[in-house]
């Protein structure tokens, strides 16, 4: 209460001082010859200048959010679905290019690859036997062989995608932990991140 009373007393004192100054400028005989100029100066100082600070742009601090990133970043996303198998790689390890970080298991994909491979081998054998007997008859097998070759290439791609390797050297910033071993990983899910180069701060500032 003592502190609050002191503030009120100071406010009254300041207000009384401004009131006395105004009475002096407007009524004192000493300021009669310069009263007009004094009133103009006082109006500019006490009214115009404070109001102008609301209209004139003033410098101010700018706070912007940013993201710390690396000069080069490799995001390893799953191209084939499968169960996660943890390798002996941990976050913080520096690895060379081509290092496999994550392996996925998908018996359906591997079995399909083996089945397509065996079907192609059987079709090629049948085509070769028939060709020795009747060239025209063997041509019936060629479209099926072409399709099986295409299926085999696609199956090989899916099997190869079960092993996720880094395209370049760098520091492992993130990898699925061993505690998630056996978890099913969907296509497009990020399983590891490898970074390299100088750290950067990415941010966006408007005018």
One Martini backbone bead per residue (centre of mass of N, CA, C, O) as a GRO file, in nm:
protein
  207
    1UNK     BB    1   0.054   0.063  -0.018
    2UNK     BB    2   0.296   0.256  -0.012
    3UNK     BB    3   0.375   0.231  -0.312
    4UNK     BB    4   0.103   0.322  -0.437
    5UNK     BB    5   0.096   0.605  -0.308
    6UNK     BB    6   0.355   0.710  -0.442
    7UNK     BB    7   0.255   0.694  -0.733
    8UNK     BB    8   0.016   0.888  -0.702
    9UNK     BB    9   0.185   1.132  -0.615
   10UNK     BB   10   0.355   1.147  -0.872
   11UNK     BB   11   0.122   1.185  -1.071
   12UNK     BB   12   0.016   1.450  -0.947
   13UNK     BB   13   0.277   1.610  -0.982
   14UNK     BB   14   0.298   1.589  -1.291
   15UNK     BB   15   0.019   1.706  -1.354
   16UNK     BB   16   0.067   1.980  -1.215
   17UNK     BB   17   0.306   2.063  -1.390
   18UNK     BB   18   0.157   2.074  -1.665
   19UNK     BB   19  -0.060   2.278  -1.572
   20UNK     BB   20   0.135   2.507  -1.499
   21UNK     BB   21   0.261   2.531  -1.783
   22UNK     BB   22   0.000   2.603  -1.930
   23UNK     BB   23  -0.072   2.861  -1.768
   24UNK     BB   24   0.188   3.010  -1.833
   25UNK     BB   25   0.160   3.021  -2.148
   26UNK     BB   26  -0.149   3.153  -2.150
   27UNK     BB   27  -0.125   3.391  -1.890
   28UNK     BB   28   0.144   3.506  -1.890
   29UNK     BB   29   0.301   3.810  -1.944
   30UNK     BB   30   0.585   3.692  -2.035
   31UNK     BB   31   0.433   3.521  -2.292
   32UNK     BB   32   0.279   3.719  -2.484
   33UNK     BB   33   0.486   3.762  -2.730
   34UNK     BB   34   0.518   3.414  -2.749
   35UNK     BB   35   0.250   3.250  -2.731
   36UNK     BB   36   0.197   3.130  -3.007
   37UNK     BB   37   0.465   2.974  -3.036
   38UNK     BB   38   0.438   2.812  -2.769
   39UNK     BB   39   0.180   2.661  -2.843
   40UNK     BB   40   0.290   2.521  -3.093
   41UNK     BB   41   0.525   2.373  -2.958
   42UNK     BB   42   0.358   2.225  -2.744
   43UNK     BB   43   0.175   2.073  -2.944
   44UNK     BB   44   0.397   1.921  -3.091
   45UNK     BB   45   0.532   1.784  -2.838
   46UNK     BB   46   0.248   1.664  -2.697
   47UNK     BB   47   0.088   1.557  -2.974
   48UNK     BB   48   0.219   1.506  -3.254
   49UNK     BB   49   0.460   1.323  -3.185
   50UNK     BB   50   0.311   1.087  -3.042
   51UNK     BB   51   0.121   1.025  -3.289
   52UNK     BB   52   0.349   0.964  -3.506
   53UNK     BB   53   0.446   0.688  -3.379
   54UNK     BB   54   0.185   0.531  -3.494
   55UNK     BB   55   0.261   0.582  -3.819
   56UNK     BB   56   0.561   0.536  -3.803
   57UNK     BB   57   0.792   0.329  -3.885
   58UNK     BB   58   0.958   0.105  -3.668
   59UNK     BB   59   1.204  -0.053  -3.539
   60UNK     BB   60   1.224  -0.419  -3.503
   61UNK     BB   61   1.212  -0.720  -3.391
   62UNK     BB   62   1.283  -1.051  -3.525
   63UNK     BB   63   1.091  -1.355  -3.519
   64UNK     BB   64   1.204  -1.679  -3.637
   65UNK     BB   65   1.146  -1.980  -3.762
   66UNK     BB   66   1.347  -2.285  -3.775
   67UNK     BB   67   1.560  -2.529  -3.951
   68UNK     BB   68   1.786  -2.770  -3.887
   69UNK     BB   69   2.025  -2.858  -4.136
   70UNK     BB   70   2.176  -3.017  -4.396
   71UNK     BB   71   2.339  -3.006  -4.691
   72UNK     BB   72   2.292  -3.327  -4.685
   73UNK     BB   73   2.006  -3.548  -4.754
   74UNK     BB   74   1.895  -3.885  -4.668
   75UNK     BB   75   1.597  -4.052  -4.755
   76UNK     BB   76   1.474  -4.363  -4.638
   77UNK     BB   77   1.236  -4.525  -4.829
   78UNK     BB   78   0.993  -4.748  -4.871
   79UNK     BB   79   0.925  -4.959  -5.166
   80UNK     BB   80   0.873  -5.205  -4.974
   81UNK     BB   81   0.707  -5.413  -4.790
   82UNK     BB   82   0.778  -5.498  -4.434
   83UNK     BB   83   0.972  -5.639  -4.197
   84UNK     BB   84   1.171  -5.532  -3.952
   85UNK     BB   85   1.541  -5.531  -3.963
   86UNK     BB   86   1.801  -5.500  -3.753
   87UNK     BB   87   2.102  -5.352  -3.763
   88UNK     BB   88   2.448  -5.252  -3.697
   89UNK     BB   89   2.294  -4.955  -3.669
   90UNK     BB   90   2.338  -4.618  -3.550
   91UNK     BB   91   2.296  -4.331  -3.422
   92UNK     BB   92   2.607  -4.156  -3.519
   93UNK     BB   93   2.705  -4.308  -3.751
   94UNK     BB   94   2.960  -4.347  -3.988
   95UNK     BB   95   2.900  -4.395  -4.340
   96UNK     BB   96   2.924  -4.532  -4.634
   97UNK     BB   97   2.852  -4.587  -4.936
   98UNK     BB   98   2.610  -4.854  -4.956
   99UNK     BB   99   2.493  -4.887  -4.684
  100UNK     BB  100   2.305  -5.098  -4.495
  101UNK     BB  101   2.041  -5.014  -4.266
  102UNK     BB  102   1.786  -5.179  -4.382
  103UNK     BB  103   1.573  -5.465  -4.335
  104UNK     BB  104   1.327  -5.652  -4.516
  105UNK     BB  105   1.048  -5.876  -4.471
  106UNK     BB  106   0.889  -6.069  -4.759
  107UNK     BB  107   0.765  -6.363  -4.858
  108UNK     BB  108   0.584  -6.284  -5.097
  109UNK     BB  109   0.806  -6.153  -5.271
  110UNK     BB  110   1.015  -6.386  -5.277
  111UNK     BB  111   0.819  -6.605  -5.386
  112UNK     BB  112   0.745  -6.458  -5.648
  113UNK     BB  113   1.027  -6.457  -5.764
  114UNK     BB  114   1.071  -6.766  -5.774
  115UNK     BB  115   0.824  -6.831  -5.949
  116UNK     BB  116   0.897  -6.653  -6.196
  117UNK     BB  117   1.171  -6.782  -6.252
  118UNK     BB  118   1.065  -7.071  -6.300
  119UNK     BB  119   0.864  -7.001  -6.530
  120UNK     BB  120   1.075  -6.894  -6.728
  121UNK     BB  121   1.248  -7.148  -6.749
  122UNK     BB  122   1.018  -7.328  -6.859
  123UNK     BB  123   0.950  -7.157  -7.111
  124UNK     BB  124   1.232  -7.172  -7.243
  125UNK     BB  125   1.242  -7.477  -7.269
  126UNK     BB  126   0.986  -7.509  -7.441
  127UNK     BB  127   1.079  -7.329  -7.671
  128UNK     BB  128   1.336  -7.491  -7.749
  129UNK     BB  129   1.198  -7.763  -7.815
  130UNK     BB  130   0.995  -7.654  -8.026
  131UNK     BB  131   1.203  -7.521  -8.220
  132UNK     BB  132   1.334  -7.795  -8.315
  133UNK     BB  133   1.052  -7.878  -8.457
  134UNK     BB  134   0.885  -7.580  -8.459
  135UNK     BB  135   0.907  -7.256  -8.526
  136UNK     BB  136   0.613  -7.159  -8.541
  137UNK     BB  137   0.522  -7.286  -8.269
  138UNK     BB  138   0.729  -7.128  -8.079
  139UNK     BB  139   0.601  -6.838  -8.111
  140UNK     BB  140   0.374  -6.875  -7.889
  141UNK     BB  141   0.585  -6.827  -7.639
  142UNK     BB  142   0.699  -6.532  -7.658
  143UNK     BB  143   0.492  -6.349  -7.509
  144UNK     BB  144   0.516  -6.500  -7.235
  145UNK     BB  145   0.820  -6.451  -7.198
  146UNK     BB  146   0.808  -6.144  -7.198
  147UNK     BB  147   0.624  -6.120  -6.948
  148UNK     BB  148   0.808  -6.276  -6.748
  149UNK     BB  149   1.045  -6.081  -6.765
  150UNK     BB  150   0.894  -5.839  -6.654
  151UNK     BB  151   0.814  -5.971  -6.381
  152UNK     BB  152   1.104  -6.031  -6.288
  153UNK     BB  153   1.205  -5.740  -6.273
  154UNK     BB  154   0.994  -5.649  -6.063
  155UNK     BB  155   1.072  -5.856  -5.846
  156UNK     BB  156   1.367  -5.765  -5.817
  157UNK     BB  157   1.303  -5.479  -5.722
  158UNK     BB  158   1.147  -5.559  -5.461
  159UNK     BB  159   1.375  -5.719  -5.331
  160UNK     BB  160   1.591  -5.490  -5.333
  161UNK     BB  161   1.401  -5.290  -5.156
  162UNK     BB  162   1.447  -5.443  -4.878
  163UNK     BB  163   1.723  -5.294  -4.912
  164UNK     BB  164   1.851  -5.012  -4.737
  165UNK     BB  165   2.059  -4.767  -4.886
  166UNK     BB  166   2.307  -4.539  -4.908
  167UNK     BB  167   2.413  -4.315  -5.164
  168UNK     BB  168   2.586  -4.180  -4.931
  169UNK     BB  169   2.778  -4.038  -4.719
  170UNK     BB  170   2.744  -4.032  -4.347
  171UNK     BB  171   2.526  -3.945  -4.090
  172UNK     BB  172   2.328  -4.096  -3.862
  173UNK     BB  173   2.024  -3.948  -3.759
  174UNK     BB  174   1.820  -4.193  -3.841
  175UNK     BB  175   1.673  -4.499  -3.696
  176UNK     BB  176   1.533  -4.774  -3.639
  177UNK     BB  177   1.486  -4.939  -3.367
  178UNK     BB  178   1.511  -5.245  -3.208
  179UNK     BB  179   1.225  -5.228  -3.070
  180UNK     BB  180   1.095  -5.250  -3.388
  181UNK     BB  181   1.135  -5.531  -3.441
  182UNK     BB  182   0.890  -5.661  -3.677
  183UNK     BB  183   0.772  -5.425  -3.794
  184UNK     BB  184   0.553  -5.291  -4.014
  185UNK     BB  185   0.633  -5.157  -4.336
  186UNK     BB  186   0.544  -4.911  -4.540
  187UNK     BB  187   0.506  -4.749  -4.814
  188UNK     BB  188   0.705  -4.446  -4.769
  189UNK     BB  189   0.851  -4.499  -4.518
  190UNK     BB  190   1.070  -4.372  -4.289
  191UNK     BB  191   1.381  -4.540  -4.171
  192UNK     BB  192   1.607  -4.321  -4.263
  193UNK     BB  193   1.880  -4.076  -4.190
  194UNK     BB  194   2.126  -3.900  -4.386
  195UNK     BB  195   2.407  -3.686  -4.321
  196UNK     BB  196   2.586  -3.404  -4.486
  197UNK     BB  197   2.778  -3.153  -4.399
  198UNK     BB  198   2.678  -2.855  -4.335
  199UNK     BB  199   2.503  -2.669  -4.130
  200UNK     BB  200   2.162  -2.546  -4.151
  201UNK     BB  201   1.931  -2.261  -4.173
  202UNK     BB  202   1.587  -2.286  -4.217
  203UNK     BB  203   1.400  -2.000  -4.334
  204UNK     BB  204   1.125  -1.746  -4.317
  205UNK     BB  205   1.094  -1.411  -4.449
  206UNK     BB  206   0.921  -1.141  -4.449
  207UNK     BB  207   0.873  -0.800  -4.480
   0.00000   0.00000   0.00000
